[in-house]
C-alpha cells in the first residue's frame, strides 16, 4: 500500500536548476525520514540527501553539498530536492525513499520503501 512517486525529472542545461518531487501515500508521512538517492548507468546507487523525521536534520553527499537542498511539505506528504548548478555528473535516475530511522540516513539499508525513480539528464 505504501507508494512513493517521483516527478520533476527531465532535461536541463549544465549550470541550470531542477526541482524533483516525491509524493508519499500509505504511510504516516510525518513519522518517516525521507531521502534521495541516484544511480547512473553502470554505477552503484549513491546517497544524495536526506532529512530526519525527528528534529528535521538534513544530510547531503559531499558531491552535492551547497548545490542541492532537500525540503518537505508534511501537509502535502511530499519531499522535494532542489538542484542548482547542475553538472553533467549529476545525470542519473533519482529515487525517493522512506525510513523509520533518524541516523545513518546515507545508507540504503535504513530505508524500507522506494520509489521507481525519475530521470535527470544534463546537457551542455
MOPAC internal coordinates of N, CA, C and O (Angstrom, degrees):
PM7 1SCF
backbone

  N    0.0000 0     0.00 0     0.00 0    0    0    0
  C    1.4490 1     0.00 0     0.00 0    1    0    0
  C    1.5290 1   111.73 1     0.00 0    2    1    0
  O    1.2310 1   120.56 1   151.42 1    3    2    1
  N    1.3251 1   116.53 1   -28.58 1    3    2    1
  C    1.4564 1   120.14 1   177.92 1    5    3    2
  C    1.5175 1   108.94 1   -68.06 1    6    5    3
  O    1.2310 1   121.18 1   -46.61 1    7    6    5
  N    1.3141 1   115.35 1   133.39 1    7    6    5
  C    1.4507 1   120.43 1  -179.86 1    9    7    6
  C    1.5201 1   110.05 1  -141.36 1   10    9    7
  O    1.2310 1   121.00 1   -47.21 1   11   10    9
  N    1.3213 1   115.69 1   132.79 1   11   10    9
  C    1.4502 1   122.98 1   174.42 1   13   11   10
  C    1.5159 1   107.27 1  -121.52 1   14   13   11
  O    1.2310 1   120.43 1   -56.32 1   15   14   13
  N    1.3212 1   116.79 1   123.68 1   15   14   13
  C    1.4511 1   121.73 1  -175.79 1   17   15   14
  C    1.5142 1   109.93 1  -123.05 1   18   17   15
  O    1.2310 1   120.89 1   -66.70 1   19   18   17
  N    1.3295 1   115.90 1   113.30 1   19   18   17
  C    1.4577 1   121.26 1   178.36 1   21   19   18
  C    1.5229 1   110.32 1   -84.92 1   22   21   19
  O    1.2310 1   121.23 1   -28.99 1   23   22   21
  N    1.3255 1   115.26 1   151.01 1   23   22   21
  C    1.4521 1   121.42 1   174.82 1   25   23   22
  C    1.5226 1   108.87 1  -154.27 1   26   25   23
  O    1.2310 1   120.85 1   -12.56 1   27   26   25
  N    1.3235 1   115.97 1   167.44 1   27   26   25
  C    1.4494 1   121.09 1   176.17 1   29   27   26
  C    1.5124 1   114.97 1   102.72 1   30   29   27
  O    1.2310 1   120.13 1   174.13 1   31   30   29
  N    1.3185 1   117.35 1    -5.87 1   31   30   29
  C    1.4459 1   119.86 1   178.19 1   33   31   30
  C    1.5133 1   111.44 1   -70.12 1   34   33   31
  O    1.2310 1   121.13 1   -13.70 1   35   34   33
  N    1.3208 1   115.45 1   166.30 1   35   34   33
  C    1.4445 1   120.56 1   179.93 1   37   35   34
  C    1.5013 1   111.72 1   162.05 1   38   37   35
  O    1.2310 1   121.34 1    16.41 1   39   38   37
  N    1.3222 1   115.05 1  -163.59 1   39   38   37
  C    1.4541 1   122.43 1  -179.40 1   41   39   38
  C    1.5177 1   110.09 1   -95.39 1   42   41   39
  O    1.2310 1   120.88 1   -50.53 1   43   42   41
  N    1.3199 1   115.93 1   129.47 1   43   42   41
  C    1.4547 1   121.34 1   178.66 1   45   43   42
  C    1.5245 1   108.76 1  -139.19 1   46   45   43
  O    1.2310 1   120.67 1   -32.91 1   47   46   45
  N    1.3158 1   116.32 1   147.09 1   47   46   45
  C    1.4551 1   121.22 1   179.55 1   49   47   46
  C    1.5202 1   110.39 1   -77.56 1   50   49   47
  O    1.2310 1   120.51 1   -33.30 1   51   50   49
  N    1.3229 1   116.62 1   146.70 1   51   50   49
  C    1.4581 1   120.74 1   176.19 1   53   51   50
  C    1.5219 1   109.90 1   -54.16 1   54   53   51
  O    1.2310 1   121.01 1   -44.34 1   55   54   53
  N    1.3216 1   115.68 1   135.66 1   55   54   53
  C    1.4493 1   121.33 1  -176.26 1   57   55   54
  C    1.5099 1   113.29 1    91.47 1   58   57   55
  O    1.2310 1   120.50 1   169.02 1   59   58   57
  N    1.3152 1   116.65 1   -10.98 1   59   58   57
  C    1.4459 1   121.67 1  -178.77 1   61   59   58
  C    1.5106 1   113.04 1   -86.98 1   62   61   59
  O    1.2310 1   121.27 1     6.97 1   63   62   61
  N    1.3292 1   115.18 1  -173.03 1   63   62   61
  C    1.4563 1   122.03 1  -176.46 1   65   63   62
  C    1.5135 1   111.20 1  -128.59 1   66   65   63
  O    1.2310 1   121.39 1   -24.27 1   67   66   65
  N    1.3163 1   114.95 1   155.73 1   67   66   65
  C    1.4518 1   122.14 1   178.88 1   69   67   66
  C    1.5165 1   108.12 1  -155.17 1   70   69   67
  O    1.2310 1   120.37 1   -37.10 1   71   70   69
  N    1.3208 1   116.90 1   142.90 1   71   70   69
  C    1.4565 1   121.45 1   177.33 1   73   71   70
  C    1.5168 1   110.21 1  -117.65 1   74   73   71
  O    1.2310 1   120.79 1   -54.93 1   75   74   73
  N    1.3185 1   116.10 1   125.07 1   75   74   73
  C    1.4528 1   122.08 1   176.63 1   77   75   74
  C    1.5226 1   109.49 1   -98.35 1   78   77   75
  O    1.2310 1   120.75 1   -32.13 1   79   78   77
  N    1.3190 1   116.17 1   147.87 1   79   78   77
  C    1.4553 1   122.24 1   176.72 1   81   79   78
  C    1.5193 1   109.76 1  -124.08 1   82   81   79
  O    1.2310 1   120.94 1   -29.29 1   83   82   81
  N    1.3220 1   115.81 1   150.71 1   83   82   81
  C    1.4573 1   122.00 1   175.57 1   85   83   82
  C    1.5136 1   107.76 1  -136.25 1   86   85   83
  O    1.2310 1   120.73 1   -67.64 1   87   86   85
  N    1.3251 1   116.21 1   112.36 1   87   86   85
  C    1.4573 1   122.14 1   179.39 1   89   87   86
  C    1.5197 1   109.48 1   -95.14 1   90   89   87
  O    1.2310 1   120.56 1   -54.59 1   91   90   89
  N    1.3343 1   116.53 1   125.41 1   91   90   89
  C    1.4560 1   122.21 1  -177.72 1   93   91   90
  C    1.5191 1   110.93 1  -106.72 1   94   93   91
  O    1.2310 1   121.01 1   -35.04 1   95   94   93
  N    1.3224 1   115.67 1   144.96 1   95   94   93
  C    1.4570 1   121.73 1   175.09 1   97   95   94
  C    1.5233 1   109.13 1  -147.08 1   98   97   95
  O    1.2310 1   120.79 1   -21.35 1   99   98   97
  N    1.3388 1   116.09 1   158.65 1   99   98   97
  C    1.4559 1   120.54 1   178.60 1  101   99   98
  C    1.5108 1   114.93 1    80.28 1  102  101   99
  O    1.2310 1   119.91 1  -168.06 1  103  102  101
  N    1.3161 1   117.77 1    11.94 1  103  102  101
  C    1.4581 1   122.43 1   177.54 1  105  103  102
  C    1.5166 1   109.35 1  -147.08 1  106  105  103
  O    1.2310 1   120.93 1   -20.35 1  107  106  105
  N    1.3370 1   115.83 1   159.65 1  107  106  105
  C    1.4563 1   120.14 1   175.27 1  109  107  106
  C    1.5181 1   106.78 1   -80.81 1  110  109  107
  O    1.2310 1   121.19 1   -83.06 1  111  110  109
  N    1.3100 1   115.33 1    96.94 1  111  110  109
  C    1.4548 1   122.00 1  -168.83 1  113  111  110
  C    1.5247 1   113.20 1   -55.48 1  114  113  111
  O    1.2310 1   120.34 1   139.88 1  115  114  113
  N    1.3401 1   116.95 1   -40.12 1  115  114  113
  C    1.4591 1   120.58 1  -176.63 1  117  115  114
  C    1.5215 1   113.40 1   -67.64 1  118  117  115
  O    1.2310 1   120.02 1   165.01 1  119  118  117
  N    1.3111 1   117.57 1   -14.99 1  119  118  117
  C    1.4638 1   121.98 1  -179.66 1  121  119  118
  C    1.5287 1   112.59 1   -99.39 1  122  121  119
  O    1.2310 1   120.48 1  -166.97 1  123  122  121
  N    1.3085 1   116.70 1    13.03 1  123  122  121
  C    1.4569 1   121.12 1   179.62 1  125  123  122
  C    1.5155 1   111.57 1  -125.25 1  126  125  123
  O    1.2310 1   121.28 1   -46.83 1  127  126  125
  N    1.3164 1   115.16 1   133.17 1  127  126  125
  C    1.4528 1   120.36 1   166.37 1  129  127  126
  C    1.5168 1   107.71 1   -72.58 1  130  129  127
  O    1.2310 1   120.93 1   -28.60 1  131  130  129
  N    1.3128 1   115.82 1   151.40 1  131  130  129
  C    1.4554 1   120.47 1  -178.00 1  133  131  130
  C    1.5179 1   109.97 1  -126.92 1  134  133  131
  O    1.2310 1   121.31 1   -37.21 1  135  134  133
  N    1.3161 1   115.11 1   142.79 1  135  134  133
  C    1.4512 1   119.65 1  -178.78 1  137  135  134
  C    1.5156 1   112.58 1  -137.96 1  138  137  135
  O    1.2310 1   121.71 1   -18.40 1  139  138  137
  N    1.3177 1   114.34 1   161.60 1  139  138  137
  C    1.4593 1   122.52 1   174.03 1  141  139  138
  C    1.5212 1   109.26 1  -122.20 1  142  141  139
  O    1.2310 1   120.86 1   -46.09 1  143  142  141
  N    1.3086 1   115.96 1   133.91 1  143  142  141
  C    1.4516 1   123.78 1   174.68 1  145  143  142
  C    1.5190 1   108.27 1  -127.04 1  146  145  143
  O    1.2310 1   120.71 1   -15.12 1  147  146  145
  N    1.3214 1   116.25 1   164.88 1  147  146  145
  C    1.4532 1   119.37 1   176.90 1  149  147  146
  C    1.5208 1   110.13 1  -144.22 1  150  149  147
  O    1.2310 1   121.47 1   -23.78 1  151  150  149
  N    1.3222 1   114.79 1   156.22 1  151  150  149
  C    1.4570 1   120.72 1   179.54 1  153  151  150
  C    1.5204 1   109.53 1  -143.64 1  154  153  151
  O    1.2310 1   121.10 1   -58.68 1  155  154  153
  N    1.3120 1   115.50 1   121.32 1  155  154  153
  C    1.4532 1   122.30 1   175.77 1  157  155  154
  C    1.5273 1   108.85 1   -94.25 1  158  157  155
  O    1.2310 1   119.78 1   -22.30 1  159  158  157
  N    1.3343 1   118.03 1   157.70 1  159  158  157
  C    1.4620 1   120.44 1  -179.94 1  161  159  158
  C    1.5242 1   112.25 1   -55.54 1  162  161  159
  O    1.2310 1   120.68 1   -48.85 1  163  162  161
  N    1.3292 1   116.30 1   131.15 1  163  162  161
  C    1.4552 1   121.45 1   179.11 1  165  163  162
  C    1.5130 1   114.98 1    75.84 1  166  165  163
  O    1.2310 1   119.98 1  -176.27 1  167  166  165
  N    1.3159 1   117.64 1     3.73 1  167  166  165
  C    1.4539 1   122.17 1  -178.84 1  169  167  166
  C    1.5251 1   111.18 1  -115.94 1  170  169  167
  O    1.2310 1   121.12 1   -19.76 1  171  170  169
  N    1.3256 1   115.47 1   160.24 1  171  170  169
  C    1.4512 1   121.00 1   175.59 1  173  171  170
  C    1.5222 1   109.98 1   -77.09 1  174  173  171
  O    1.2310 1   121.07 1   -25.20 1  175  174  173
  N    1.3128 1   115.56 1   154.80 1  175  174  173
  C    1.4487 1   120.18 1   174.92 1  177  175  174
  C    1.5283 1   109.58 1   -64.85 1  178  177  175
  O    1.2310 1   120.48 1   -44.01 1  179  178  177
  N    1.3192 1   116.69 1   135.99 1  179  178  177
  C    1.4468 1   120.39 1  -178.01 1  181  179  178
  C    1.5260 1   111.80 1  -128.78 1  182  181  179
  O    1.2310 1   121.69 1   -30.97 1  183  182  181
  N    1.3093 1   114.38 1   149.03 1  183  182  181
  C    1.4518 1   122.21 1   178.81 1  185  183  182
  C    1.5151 1   110.68 1   -69.52 1  186  185  183
  O    1.2310 1   120.88 1   -38.89 1  187  186  185
  N    1.3340 1   115.93 1   141.11 1  187  186  185
  C    1.4549 1   121.66 1   178.14 1  189  187  186
  C    1.5274 1   111.37 1  -117.31 1  190  189  187
  O    1.2310 1   120.37 1   123.44 1  191  190  189
  N    1.3337 1   116.90 1   -56.56 1  191  190  189
  C    1.4614 1   121.11 1  -176.23 1  193  191  190
  C    1.5156 1   109.61 1  -160.67 1  194  193  191
  O    1.2310 1   120.60 1   -23.03 1  195  194  193
  N    1.3355 1   116.46 1   156.97 1  195  194  193
  C    1.4575 1   121.20 1   177.53 1  197  195  194
  C    1.5132 1   110.26 1  -156.19 1  198  197  195
  O    1.2310 1   120.82 1   -22.44 1  199  198  197
  N    1.3316 1   116.04 1   157.56 1  199  198  197
  C    1.4561 1   122.32 1   173.72 1  201  199  198
  C    1.5216 1   108.88 1  -137.58 1  202  201  199
  O    1.2310 1   120.44 1   -46.50 1  203  202  201
  N    1.3367 1   116.76 1   133.50 1  203  202  201
  C    1.4567 1   121.76 1  -175.36 1  205  203  202
  C    1.5220 1   111.59 1   -83.32 1  206  205  203
  O    1.2310 1   120.90 1   -29.74 1  207  206  205
  N    1.3213 1   115.89 1   150.26 1  207  206  205
  C    1.4692 1   119.17 1  -176.83 1  209  207  206
  C    1.5177 1   112.84 1   -79.08 1  210  209  207
  O    1.2310 1   119.95 1   158.19 1  211  210  209
  N    1.3253 1   117.70 1   -21.81 1  211  210  209
  C    1.4538 1   122.00 1   172.01 1  213  211  210
  C    1.5214 1   107.80 1  -107.09 1  214  213  211
  O    1.2310 1   120.82 1   -59.18 1  215  214  213
  N    1.3206 1   116.04 1   120.82 1  215  214  213
  C    1.4490 1   120.96 1   176.83 1  217  215  214
  C    1.5115 1   115.12 1    91.33 1  218  217  215
  O    1.2310 1   120.47 1   156.40 1  219  218  217
  N    1.3158 1   116.70 1   -23.60 1  219  218  217
  C    1.4497 1   120.40 1   177.73 1  221  219  218
  C    1.5162 1   114.96 1    69.50 1  222  221  219
  O    1.2310 1   120.04 1  -157.20 1  223  222  221
  N    1.3345 1   117.53 1    22.80 1  223  222  221
  C    1.4563 1   120.11 1   177.60 1  225  223  222
  C    1.5235 1   110.02 1   -61.86 1  226  225  223
  O    1.2310 1   121.07 1   -34.63 1  227  226  225
  N    1.3148 1   115.56 1   145.37 1  227  226  225
  C    1.4554 1   121.12 1  -179.15 1  229  227  226
  C    1.5145 1   110.67 1  -120.23 1  230  229  227
  O    1.2310 1   120.94 1   -37.41 1  231  230  229
  N    1.3112 1   115.81 1   142.59 1  231  230  229
  C    1.4472 1   122.53 1  -176.82 1  233  231  230
  C    1.5149 1   109.35 1  -132.34 1  234  233  231
  O    1.2310 1   120.96 1   -35.85 1  235  234  233
  N    1.3359 1   115.76 1   144.15 1  235  234  233
  C    1.4541 1   121.02 1  -178.54 1  237  235  234
  C    1.5180 1   110.80 1  -138.00 1  238  237  235
  O    1.2310 1   121.26 1   -34.46 1  239  238  237
  N    1.3104 1   115.20 1   145.54 1  239  238  237
  C    1.4527 1   119.91 1   170.23 1  241  239  238
  C    1.5181 1   108.97 1   -67.01 1  242  241  239
  O    1.2310 1   120.57 1   -32.57 1  243  242  241
  N    1.3269 1   116.52 1   147.43 1  243  242  241
  C    1.4559 1   120.43 1  -179.71 1  245  243  242
  C    1.5245 1   112.13 1   -56.76 1  246  245  243
  O    1.2310 1   120.46 1   146.98 1  247  246  245
  N    1.3122 1   116.73 1   -33.02 1  247  246  245
  C    1.4532 1   121.43 1  -176.22 1  249  247  246
  C    1.5287 1   113.58 1   -68.11 1  250  249  247
  O    1.2310 1   120.22 1   160.22 1  251  250  249
  N    1.3337 1   117.19 1   -19.78 1  251  250  249
  C    1.4617 1   120.37 1  -177.91 1  253  251  250
  C    1.5209 1   113.17 1  -118.32 1  254  253  251
  O    1.2310 1   120.06 1   175.07 1  255  254  253
  N    1.3153 1   117.49 1    -4.93 1  255  254  253
  C    1.4571 1   121.72 1  -177.63 1  257  255  254
  C    1.5252 1   110.60 1   -58.37 1  258  257  255
  O    1.2310 1   121.00 1   -49.36 1  259  258  257
  N    1.3216 1   115.69 1   130.64 1  259  258  257
  C    1.4483 1   121.32 1  -179.00 1  261  259  258
  C    1.5070 1   113.96 1    89.29 1  262  261  259
  O    1.2310 1   120.20 1   167.81 1  263  262  261
  N    1.3295 1   117.22 1   -12.19 1  263  262  261
  C    1.4587 1   121.43 1   179.68 1  265  263  262
  C    1.5219 1   112.62 1  -114.44 1  266  265  263
  O    1.2310 1   120.46 1   145.28 1  267  266  265
  N    1.3250 1   116.73 1   -34.72 1  267  266  265
  C    1.4608 1   121.96 1  -178.00 1  269  267  266
  C    1.5222 1   109.71 1  -107.08 1  270  269  267
  O    1.2310 1   120.88 1   -28.19 1  271  270  269
  N    1.3211 1   115.92 1   151.81 1  271  270  269
  C    1.4537 1   121.49 1   177.69 1  273  271  270
  C    1.5221 1   110.02 1  -140.31 1  274  273  271
  O    1.2310 1   120.58 1   -52.22 1  275  274  273
  N    1.3366 1   116.49 1   127.78 1  275  274  273
  C    1.4541 1   121.32 1   177.61 1  277  275  274
  C    1.5226 1   109.11 1   -99.33 1  278  277  275
  O    1.2310 1   120.60 1   -38.42 1  279  278  277
  N    1.3220 1   116.45 1   141.58 1  279  278  277
  C    1.4549 1   121.83 1   177.50 1  281  279  278
  C    1.5202 1   108.77 1  -149.96 1  282  281  279
  O    1.2310 1   120.74 1   -13.72 1  283  282  281
  N    1.3224 1   116.19 1   166.28 1  283  282  281
  C    1.4598 1   119.49 1   178.70 1  285  283  282
  C    1.5124 1   110.88 1  -142.60 1  286  285  283
  O    1.2310 1   121.21 1   -30.52 1  287  286  285
  N    1.3162 1   115.29 1   149.48 1  287  286  285
  C    1.4505 1   123.39 1   175.44 1  289  287  286
  C    1.5209 1   106.08 1  -120.24 1  290  289  287
  O    1.2310 1   120.71 1   -80.44 1  291  290  289
  N    1.3231 1   116.25 1    99.56 1  291  290  289
  C    1.4606 1   120.44 1  -175.52 1  293  291  290
  C    1.5275 1   112.74 1   -65.57 1  294  293  291
  O    1.2310 1   120.10 1   151.39 1  295  294  293
  N    1.3242 1   117.42 1   -28.61 1  295  294  293
  C    1.4544 1   120.84 1   178.14 1  297  295  294
  C    1.5224 1   111.51 1   -66.61 1  298  297  295
  O    1.2310 1   120.76 1   153.51 1  299  298  297
  N    1.3264 1   116.15 1   -26.49 1  299  298  297
  C    1.4597 1   121.40 1  -179.71 1  301  299  298
  C    1.5153 1   113.07 1  -104.35 1  302  301  299
  O    1.2310 1   120.28 1  -178.52 1  303  302  301
  N    1.3352 1   117.06 1     1.48 1  303  302  301
  C    1.4715 1   121.42 1  -176.27 1  305  303  302
  C    1.5274 1   110.85 1    51.42 1  306  305  303
  O    1.2310 1   121.22 1  -135.98 1  307  306  305
  N    1.3132 1   115.27 1    44.02 1  307  306  305
  C    1.4577 1   120.71 1  -174.01 1  309  307  306
  C    1.5223 1   111.30 1  -133.00 1  310  309  307
  O    1.2310 1   121.14 1   -41.93 1  311  310  309
  N    1.3212 1   115.43 1   138.07 1  311  310  309
  C    1.4499 1   121.98 1   173.32 1  313  311  310
  C    1.5242 1   107.82 1  -115.36 1  314  313  311
  O    1.2310 1   120.59 1   -34.98 1  315  314  313
  N    1.3273 1   116.48 1   145.02 1  315  314  313
  C    1.4481 1   122.32 1  -175.77 1  317  315  314
  C    1.5236 1   111.15 1  -121.59 1  318  317  315
  O    1.2310 1   121.21 1   -24.11 1  319  318  317
  N    1.3062 1   115.29 1   155.89 1  319  318  317
  C    1.4507 1   121.74 1   170.61 1  321  319  318
  C    1.5217 1   107.50 1  -131.63 1  322  321  319
  O    1.2310 1   120.96 1   -73.20 1  323  322  321
  N    1.3241 1   115.76 1   106.80 1  323  322  321
  C    1.4515 1   121.36 1   176.45 1  325  323  322
  C    1.5155 1   108.20 1   -87.50 1  326  325  323
  O    1.2310 1   120.62 1   -59.09 1  327  326  325
  N    1.3203 1   116.42 1   120.91 1  327  326  325
  C    1.4522 1   122.15 1  -176.77 1  329  327  326
  C    1.5224 1   109.24 1  -114.73 1  330  329  327
  O    1.2310 1   120.75 1   -58.37 1  331  330  329
  N    1.3150 1   116.17 1   121.63 1  331  330  329
  C    1.4561 1   122.39 1   179.52 1  333  331  330
  C    1.5265 1   110.21 1  -119.51 1  334  333  331
  O    1.2310 1   120.97 1   -17.16 1  335  334  333
  N    1.3250 1   115.74 1   162.84 1  335  334  333
  C    1.4609 1   121.76 1   178.12 1  337  335  334
  C    1.5192 1   111.68 1    48.15 1  338  337  335
  O    1.2310 1   120.97 1  -129.98 1  339  338  337
  N    1.3065 1   115.74 1    50.02 1  339  338  337
  C    1.4574 1   120.86 1  -174.29 1  341  339  338
  C    1.5178 1   112.44 1   -64.96 1  342  341  339
  O    1.2310 1   121.27 1   -38.66 1  343  342  341
  N    1.3152 1   115.17 1   141.34 1  343  342  341
  C    1.4495 1   123.81 1   179.28 1  345  343  342
  C    1.5210 1   109.49 1  -115.35 1  346  345  343
  O    1.2310 1   120.91 1   -17.96 1  347  346  345
  N    1.3289 1   115.87 1   162.04 1  347  346  345
  C    1.4582 1   119.69 1   178.62 1  349  347  346
  C    1.5217 1   111.39 1   -58.45 1  350  349  347
  O    1.2310 1   120.22 1   144.77 1  351  350  349
  N    1.3171 1   117.19 1   -35.23 1  351  350  349
  C    1.4548 1   120.80 1  -179.17 1  353  351  350
  C    1.5267 1   113.57 1   -70.99 1  354  353  351
  O    1.2310 1   120.04 1   172.19 1  355  354  353
  N    1.3345 1   117.53 1    -7.81 1  355  354  353
  C    1.4543 1   121.01 1   175.18 1  357  355  354
  C    1.5235 1   112.20 1   -81.62 1  358  357  355
  O    1.2310 1   119.96 1   168.17 1  359  358  357
  N    1.3105 1   117.67 1   -11.83 1  359  358  357
  C    1.4576 1   121.35 1  -179.40 1  361  359  358
  C    1.5216 1   110.07 1   -63.33 1  362  361  359
  O    1.2310 1   120.70 1   -52.83 1  363  362  361
  N    1.3168 1   116.26 1   127.17 1  363  362  361
  C    1.4556 1   121.68 1  -177.51 1  365  363  362
  C    1.5220 1   108.77 1  -178.80 1  366  365  363
  O    1.2310 1   121.16 1    -6.85 1  367  366  365
  N    1.3231 1   115.38 1   173.15 1  367  366  365
  C    1.4523 1   120.65 1   166.87 1  369  367  366
  C    1.5205 1   106.69 1   -87.73 1  370  369  367
  O    1.2310 1   120.44 1   -53.63 1  371  370  369
  N    1.3140 1   116.76 1   126.37 1  371  370  369
  C    1.4532 1   122.23 1  -178.47 1  373  371  370
  C    1.5197 1   110.24 1  -101.42 1  374  373  371
  O    1.2310 1   121.20 1   -48.39 1  375  374  373
  N    1.3387 1   115.32 1   131.61 1  375  374  373
  C    1.4537 1   122.35 1  -177.29 1  377  375  374
  C    1.5173 1   111.32 1  -116.83 1  378  377  375
  O    1.2310 1   120.98 1   -41.00 1  379  378  377
  N    1.3042 1   115.73 1   139.00 1  379  378  377
  C    1.4503 1   123.53 1   173.20 1  381  379  378
  C    1.5241 1   108.43 1   -96.60 1  382  381  379
  O    1.2310 1   120.09 1   -35.35 1  383  382  381
  N    1.3357 1   117.43 1   144.65 1  383  382  381
  C    1.4576 1   121.40 1  -179.86 1  385  383  382
  C    1.5241 1   110.87 1  -144.90 1  386  385  383
  O    1.2310 1   120.83 1   -27.23 1  387  386  385
  N    1.3416 1   116.01 1   152.77 1  387  386  385
  C    1.4609 1   122.79 1  -178.82 1  389  387  386
  C    1.5185 1   110.45 1  -118.87 1  390  389  387
  O    1.2310 1   120.69 1   -36.70 1  391  390  389
  N    1.3423 1   116.28 1   143.30 1  391  390  389
  C    1.4545 1   122.70 1  -176.44 1  393  391  390
  C    1.5233 1   111.23 1  -141.07 1  394  393  391
  O    1.2310 1   120.28 1   -35.58 1  395  394  393
  N    1.3358 1   117.07 1   144.42 1  395  394  393
  C    1.4612 1   121.32 1   174.60 1  397  395  394
  C    1.5277 1   111.58 1   -85.72 1  398  397  395
  O    1.2310 1   120.07 1   174.34 1  399  398  397
  N    1.3163 1   117.48 1    -5.66 1  399  398  397
  C    1.4495 1   121.96 1  -176.44 1  401  399  398
  C    1.5231 1   112.02 1   -92.99 1  402  401  399
  O    1.2310 1   121.34 1   -10.92 1  403  402  401
  N    1.3377 1   115.04 1   169.08 1  403  402  401
  C    1.4593 1   120.85 1  -179.30 1  405  403  402
  C    1.5184 1   112.79 1  -126.02 1  406  405  403
  O    1.2310 1   120.18 1  -179.07 1  407  406  405
  N    1.3153 1   117.26 1     0.93 1  407  406  405
  C    1.4516 1   121.41 1   178.52 1  409  407  406
  C    1.5236 1   109.92 1  -136.22 1  410  409  407
  O    1.2310 1   120.96 1   -13.92 1  411  410  409
  N    1.3359 1   115.76 1   166.08 1  411  410  409
  C    1.4589 1   122.66 1  -177.12 1  413  411  410
  C    1.5235 1   111.41 1    51.90 1  414  413  411
  O    1.2310 1   120.95 1  -141.58 1  415  414  413
  N    1.3078 1   115.79 1    38.42 1  415  414  413
  C    1.4545 1   121.20 1  -176.05 1  417  415  414
  C    1.5212 1   112.94 1   -75.80 1  418  417  415
  O    1.2310 1   120.60 1   177.84 1  419  418  417
  N    1.3228 1   116.45 1    -2.16 1  419  418  417
  C    1.4556 1   120.01 1   173.63 1  421  419  418
  C    1.5216 1   111.93 1   -81.18 1  422  421  419
  O    1.2310 1   120.41 1   173.24 1  423  422  421
  N    1.3305 1   116.82 1    -6.76 1  423  422  421
  C    1.4593 1   122.31 1  -177.97 1  425  423  422
  C    1.5264 1   110.63 1   -98.06 1  426  425  423
  O    1.2310 1   120.56 1   -51.65 1  427  426  425
  N    1.3200 1   116.54 1   128.35 1  427  426  425
  C    1.4608 1   119.31 1  -179.73 1  429  427  426
  C    1.5248 1   112.60 1   -66.35 1  430  429  427
  O    1.2310 1   120.33 1   162.02 1  431  430  429
  N    1.3471 1   116.97 1   -17.98 1  431  430  429
  C    1.4614 1   120.91 1   178.32 1  433  431  430
  C    1.5202 1   112.81 1   -68.49 1  434  433  431
  O    1.2310 1   120.10 1   164.02 1  435  434  433
  N    1.3204 1   117.42 1   -15.98 1  435  434  433
  C    1.4561 1   121.64 1  -178.75 1  437  435  434
  C    1.5284 1   113.02 1   -83.04 1  438  437  435
  O    1.2310 1   120.49 1   171.99 1  439  438  437
  N    1.3098 1   116.67 1    -8.01 1  439  438  437
  C    1.4608 1   120.38 1  -173.29 1  441  439  438
  C    1.5240 1   112.27 1  -104.65 1  442  441  439
  O    1.2310 1   121.05 1   -43.95 1  443  442  441
  N    1.3227 1   115.60 1   136.05 1  443  442  441
  C    1.4570 1   121.97 1  -177.06 1  445  443  442
  C    1.5214 1   113.45 1   -98.78 1  446  445  443
  O    1.2310 1   120.13 1   158.37 1  447  446  445
  N    1.3130 1   117.36 1   -21.63 1  447  446  445
  C    1.4560 1   121.20 1  -176.82 1  449  447  446
  C    1.5162 1   110.63 1  -137.31 1  450  449  447
  O    1.2310 1   121.49 1   -35.77 1  451  450  449
  N    1.3162 1   114.76 1   144.23 1  451  450  449
  C    1.4573 1   121.86 1  -177.46 1  453  451  450
  C    1.5141 1   111.61 1  -134.88 1  454  453  451
  O    1.2310 1   121.15 1   -34.31 1  455  454  453
  N    1.3213 1   115.41 1   145.69 1  455  454  453
  C    1.4475 1   120.42 1   172.34 1  457  455  454
  C    1.5124 1   110.24 1   -82.98 1  458  457  455
  O    1.2310 1   120.68 1     0.06 1  459  458  457
  N    1.3246 1   116.30 1  -179.94 1  459  458  457
  C    1.4552 1   121.13 1  -177.97 1  461  459  458
  C    1.5175 1   113.76 1   -94.93 1  462  461  459
  O    1.2310 1   120.32 1   175.03 1  463  462  461
  N    1.3139 1   117.00 1    -4.97 1  463  462  461
  C    1.4457 1   121.05 1   171.86 1  465  463  462
  C    1.5125 1   115.37 1    97.00 1  466  465  463
  O    1.2310 1   121.36 1   -23.87 1  467  466  465
  N    1.3238 1   114.99 1   156.13 1  467  466  465
  C    1.4580 1   122.30 1   174.30 1  469  467  466
  C    1.5282 1   108.07 1  -137.46 1  470  469  467
  O    1.2310 1   120.79 1   -43.94 1  471  470  469
  N    1.3142 1   116.09 1   136.06 1  471  470  469
  C    1.4587 1   122.11 1  -173.55 1  473  471  470
  C    1.5206 1   111.54 1   -82.47 1  474  473  471
  O    1.2310 1   121.09 1   -47.22 1  475  474  473
  N    1.3242 1   115.52 1   132.78 1  475  474  473
  C    1.4591 1   122.37 1   173.07 1  477  475  474
  C    1.5190 1   107.84 1  -118.09 1  478  477  475
  O    1.2310 1   120.61 1   -57.85 1  479  478  477
  N    1.3185 1   116.44 1   122.15 1  479  478  477
  C    1.4508 1   122.51 1   178.78 1  481  479  478
  C    1.5220 1   108.65 1  -117.50 1  482  481  479
  O    1.2310 1   120.53 1   -46.68 1  483  482  481
  N    1.3227 1   116.60 1   133.32 1  483  482  481
  C    1.4610 1   121.87 1  -178.66 1  485  483  482
  C    1.5180 1   108.73 1  -116.45 1  486  485  483
  O    1.2310 1   120.67 1   -56.21 1  487  486  485
  N    1.3193 1   116.33 1   123.79 1  487  486  485
  C    1.4536 1   122.25 1  -179.26 1  489  487  486
  C    1.5243 1   110.58 1  -106.80 1  490  489  487
  O    1.2310 1   121.12 1   -14.68 1  491  490  489
  N    1.3308 1   115.47 1   165.32 1  491  490  489
  C    1.4539 1   120.82 1   178.35 1  493  491  490
  C    1.5179 1   110.96 1   -90.12 1  494  493  491
  O    1.2310 1   120.10 1   180.00 1  495  494  493

